[in-house]
Amino acid sequence: MDEFAKRLVPDGLWEIVEPLIPVAPKRVQGGGIARADLFAAFLALAAPLTCYKKLAN
């Protein structure tokens, strides 16, 4: 994990957020598209919000 990601989403925040993300259901027939990395997806949401907060001040 790079330094930028750890600054935006520190371990303490990730420990709070991770249990709130629902578990992907198993597909009975199998196959399908692999799910994205949950940390990367949350980082993609957190980065613009952090930048917006800095711009608003």
C-alpha positions as CSV (number, residue, x, y, z in Angstrom):
1,M,0.0,0.0,0.0
2,D,1.4,3.4,-0.9
3,E,1.8,6.3,1.5
4,F,-1.0,8.4,-0.1
5,A,-3.5,5.6,0.4
6,K,-2.5,5.1,4.1
7,R,-2.8,8.9,4.7
8,L,-6.3,9.0,3.2
9,V,-7.6,5.8,4.8
10,P,-5.5,5.0,8.0
11,D,-5.7,1.5,9.5
12,G,-8.0,2.7,12.3
13,L,-10.6,4.0,9.8
14,W,-10.4,0.9,7.7
15,E,-11.0,-1.3,10.8
16,I,-14.2,0.7,11.3
17,V,-15.4,0.6,7.7
18,E,-14.5,-2.9,6.6
19,P,-17.1,-4.7,8.8
20,L,-19.8,-2.4,7.3
21,I,-19.3,-3.6,3.8
22,P,-21.6,-6.5,2.9
23,V,-20.1,-9.9,2.0
24,A,-20.6,-10.9,-1.6
25,P,-23.1,-13.7,-2.0
26,K,-21.9,-17.0,-3.5
27,R,-23.3,-17.6,-6.9
28,V,-25.0,-21.0,-7.1
29,Q,-24.0,-21.6,-10.7
30,G,-20.5,-20.2,-10.1
31,G,-18.6,-18.0,-12.5
32,G,-19.3,-14.3,-12.8
33,I,-17.0,-11.3,-12.5
34,A,-14.5,-11.2,-9.7
35,R,-15.2,-8.4,-7.1
36,A,-12.9,-5.4,-6.9
37,D,-10.5,-5.0,-4.0
38,L,-12.7,-3.5,-1.2
39,F,-9.9,-1.2,0.1
40,A,-9.2,0.2,-3.4
41,A,-13.0,0.8,-3.9
42,F,-13.3,2.7,-0.6
43,L,-10.1,4.6,-1.4
44,A,-11.7,5.7,-4.7
45,L,-14.6,7.1,-2.7
46,A,-12.5,8.7,0.1
47,A,-10.0,10.5,-2.2
48,P,-12.4,12.9,-3.9
49,L,-14.2,13.6,-0.6
50,T,-10.9,14.5,1.0
51,C,-9.9,16.8,-1.9
52,Y,-13.3,18.5,-1.8
53,K,-13.0,19.2,1.9
54,K,-9.6,20.8,1.3
55,L,-10.9,22.9,-1.5
56,A,-14.0,24.0,0.4
57,N,-11.8,25.5,3.2
